[in-house]
Amino acid sequence: MDRSSQNVIETLARLGSAARGAVFVLVGGLAALAAWGSGGGATDSRGALQTVLAQPFGRVLLAVIARGLAGFALWRAIQALLDPDECGSDWKGLARRAGRGVSAVTYGALAASAVTLALGRGGGGESSSTQDWTAWLMAQPAGRWLVAGVGLVVVGAGIATALKGWNSKFEGQLALDRDTRRWAVPMGRAGFMAHSVVLSLIGVFLLLAAWRARSQDAEGVAGALRAIQEQPYGWI
């Protein structure tokens, strides 16, 4: 790959990561407002995009975020197919690359959601989407086992995310000076741990859906945050 191609891919990855971060910041901020009783409620990625749409110049902002998310999805696809991270072709490396492939599809779908919202077309939330594909999967042969398998994979991803945060494995991907690293790394660790909790809860909901044969029990990010909020001292 020549230098100009590398620069284009790097730019896509940076813009995509920034757009992904913006969505996460919105989800976290809305969850914090819900916890403090300041209006609104815990929401998911699509809810965050709808919040952007409601702002001045919301359609323009959504278009920028959509482009960034599409760039991130493309970067994930490159990671899965071309293996620039040198994960390898053993079972562990292939599993990591497969995870990046799933991420490419996920963020590609989120970019498409941003585009449809910017064009004035509605759409259900993440939880309803999760329940729809869970119902479809459950309708297949051995569907409950398939849903349970997906739930176990998601729980496993949550555990892996926690380990990544605990061990600070993401530090090698940061080009930061020492002073910036002092606050960025602890924030990153906290973020990975929080992401781990949400992923694990989504996996547990899928396992419950498989156990009860009820796709309505499956939840996305918003459902996981609401489940936390409903616990004793859950607002903390």
Secondary structure, 3 states (H helix, E strand, C coil): CCHHHHHHHHHHHHHHHHHHHHHHHHHHHHHHHHHCCCCCCCCCHHHHHHHHHCCCCHHHHHHHHHHHHHHHHHHHHHHHHHCCCCCCCCHHHHHHHHHHHHHHHHHHHHHHHHHHHHCCCCCCCHHHHHHHHHHHHHCCCCHHHHHHHHHHHHHHHHHHHHHHHHCCHHHHHCCCCHHHHHHHHHHHHHHHHHHHHHHHHHHHHHHHHHHHCCHHHCCCHHHHHHHHHCCCCCCC
